[in-house]
Amino acid sequence: MKAQFVRILTLVIPLLLLGGCSSTPSKDEDKAGVGAGASVETRGAGERGWRGERGERGTGAGEEADTSSVHGHGAWASASLDDPNSPLATRTILFDFDSSNIRSDFVEVLRAHAGYLAAHSTVQVTLEGHGDERGTREYNLALGERRAHAVKQFLMAEGVGGDQLREISYGEERPVDPGQNEDAWARNRRVELVY
């Protein structure tokens, strides 16, 4: 009997010690653990050409996206998709030339969408990536895919479930503006969020 008691103690004591070593992250550690960047930067000769460096994080222009609102899901979690005064009404995310970085002027819009999606876990959205007409069809399809993926990664870093997000690239095939000037091309470099 005494031998059995000693054997049980030799099993239980290490388990108790291991349990005492675990810790719960502080609020600051918990927020920081989400990961700041979600995009892949591509720089180069144009929408058509050189793919550039991959793996850089940030929102463009050397800035990193702050994803500290993950746990609160933002003030727009209960907003309606039909409210024209909410950021949720903006469903087109524009990109710089030959880039898949999330621009800083669209970070808050994406946070609003993330809050809404996180609060409505059954809602799904398709992220449609697009490029302008310059360059080869293949390159623009790949660039549209990288743009859609950058938006997906940002939304997931903000707490949206991956099963709520679908990516598709149309490349240059569906321009929103058929013009052949810088204004038209700027409007065509986009990801559309289709609920």
N, C-alpha and C positions, 0 to 999 in steps of 0.2 A: 504494500500500500504506500509506504514511504517512497519507494523508488518511482512509483507511478506519479506521485505528487511532484517529485523533483523533475521528472520528465515534462510534466505539464508546465511547470514554472519555467523551464528552459525554453519552451516554445512561446509562452505568453509574454515574458519579460521583453524579449527582442521586439515583438510586435508592438508592445506599448511604447517602447523607446522610439521605434520608427514612426509611430503615429504622432508622438510629441515633436518630432523633427519637422513635420509638414507645417506649412504656413499658408496663410491667406494673403493674397496681394493687397497692398494698400490701394486706396482709390486712385492715386497717381500712377502706380504701377499698372493697375488694371486698365486704365485709359491708354497708357502708353503702349500696352502690349498688342494693340490692334494692328499696327503697321501703318506708316504714314503715306507712302506713295502707292499708286496703283497703276501707273501708266508706263508705257515703254516709249522712250523718246526716239524719234527717227529724224535725222537731219540730213540734208543732202542737196542735190542739184535740182530737185523738183519733185512733183507728185509722181513722176515717171521713173526716177533714177535710183541713185545710190541709197541703200537702205540705212546706212549710218550705224550708230552704236545702239546696242540693245541692252536693256537691263537698267537703264538709269531710272531713278525714281523721281517723282515730283509732278508738279502741275504745269510745268513750262517756265521758261525764264528763270530757272534756278530755284523756284519756290517748291516747297513740299506742301502737300495737302494736309491740313490738320483734321484728323478724324476723331477729335475728342468728344464729339456729340453722340458717339455710338450708343451709350447706355440710356440716354434720355430720349433718343430718336427724334429730337428736335420738336419745335413748336408746331410743325406742319403734319404731325402724325395723324391727326384727326381731320385734316383739311380735305375738302372735296376736290376731286380731279376736275370738276366742272366749274370751279370758282375762278373766274378770269383775273382776280386780284391776287391769287396765291402764286408762289413760284412753281407750283405743280402745273400751271397753265403753260409754262415753257417746257416744251418737250423736244426741242432741237438744241443739241450741244454742238457748238462750232469749234473747229480746230484750225490751228495755224498751218501754213503751207508745209506740206511734206512732214507732218508731225502727228503723233498719236498721243501727245501730252494733253491732259485735261487743263484747259486754260483757267486761270485764277478767277475770271469773271463768271465761270459756270460752276464753281465749287459749291456755293450756297444753293444753287438750283438742284444740283445732284444730291446735296444733303437733305433737301426737302423731299425729293423723290425717295431717298433711302429711308427717311423717317416714315413716310407713308407706306412704303412696301414692307418695312419691318413691322409696322402696326397692323398690316393687313396681309397676313402670311399666305392667304389663298390667292391673292392677286398676282398675275404674271405679266411680265412686260417683255417685248421683243426689242432688242437693241439692234437697229439697222445701221450699219456702217456704210458711209459713202465717201467718194473722192471726186475731185473735179476731172474734167476731160483730158487734162494734160497727162501724157504718159501712156504706157501700154495698159491694155485691159487687165493683164495678169497682175501687174504691179499695183494698180488701183484696187483690184479685188483684195489683195493682201493688205494694203494700207487701210481699206475699209474694215477689214477683219481686225487689225490691230487697234483701230479706234473703238470698235464695239467692245473688244476685249478690255481695253483700258477703262471704259465706263463700267463694265461688269466688275472688274477688280475693285474699282472705287466703291461701288455700291455694296459689294460683299464686305469690304473693310469697314463699312458703316453699319453692318449688321444684317444685311439682306441675305436671305437664303439663296444659294446657287440654283436651287430648283425653281425659283421664281423668275430666273433670267434666261433668255434665249438670245444667242448672237447670230447674226446673219450679215453678210456683206454683199452689197450691190455694186461696189466699185463706182465706176462712172456711169453705169447704166440707167440711173434714175435721177437725173439732175432736177433740182427744185427750180433752177433758173437756167434756161438754155443759152443765155448770152455767152459771149466769148470775150469777157473782160474781167478785170480783177474783182469787181463787185460780185459778178455772177459766180466766179470761181470760189470766192470766200463763202458764199451762201451754200455752195455745193459740198464743201468740206465739213461733214457733219456726221453725228449719230442722232437718229430719231428714236425716241422712246415711244413705242406703240403698245398701249395697254389693251 
